[in-house]
Amino acid sequence: MTQSHPHTAFKVRNAEDMLRLKEALTANGIPSYGPTRLGPPGQASVYFMDPFGNHLEFETDSLPDVPVGPPDHSQLRYEWRG
C-alpha cells in the first residue's frame, strides 16, 4: 500500500486515551477525521493537522468497530488563531 500523504503518527496506548485526544481536538476547535481504520481489526486512527499544515495521526490498536477507509483531508484544514 502506498502512503497518500507524508505524516507523523503518534501511538496511543488504549481506546480511552484515543477518545480523550479526539475530544480534546474538538474542544479546541481543531478539525479531525476519525477514528477510522486502514489496518487490521482493532486498529484505529484519528487524523488532524497542525497550524503549519503538517498531517498528524493518533493511532491505537485497541479500538474495535470503527469505519474502514482513508481520511478525508479536505475536512482537516483550519485557520490558527494563536
N, C-alpha and C positions, 0 to 999 in steps of 0.2 A: 504494500500500500504506500503511495506517495503522500507526503505531507502537503496539505494545501496551503499552509502558511507557516513561516517560522514563528516560534513562540517559546515562552518559558513556562514550564509546568511545575507546580508545587504539589508534592504528595501530602495528602490529608489522611490522618490516622484512622478516622472512622466516619460513619454516616452522620452522626450527631454533629461532629465538628464541621463537616461539609455543609450541612443545612444551616448552621450558625454563620458560617462565612457567607453563604448566599444571602441570608437575611441582613448581614452587615453591609454587603454591597448595595442591596436595595435601600436600606435605611439611609445610606449616604449618597443616594441618587446616582449610583454607578450602574449603568445598564449591564446586564449579564444574560447569558444564554445557558440554559440547562437547569438541572442536571440532565445530561444526555449521555448516551453510551455509544462508543465506537469499538470497544473491546469485548471481552467475554462477559457473561452474566455476572453481575455484582460490580463491574467496573462502571464508574460514572465520572463525568467531568462537568465543571462549570467554567465557562469562558467569559472573559472580560478584557478590557483594555485599560492601560494606564493613560495619564493625561498626554503622553507623547505619542500615542498611537501604537505602542507595543502590545502585541497579543499575549495574554496571560491565561493560565489554566490552573484550576484546583482539580486534583484527581484523587479518587479513592477507589478501593477495591471492595467496599463493603456497603454499597447502596443498591439493593435489588429493585427490579421493576421500574426502570426508567426508560423513556422512549429511546429508540435507536436512531442515530443519524448525526451528521456533521453539524457544527454550529452555523447559524445564520449571522455572518459577520456584519451585515447591514444593520442589525439591531444593537450593535455594541458601541457605536460612536456617540460621544457626548462632548460637551464643552466644559472644560475645567474652570471652575470659579474659585481658585485658590489664592 
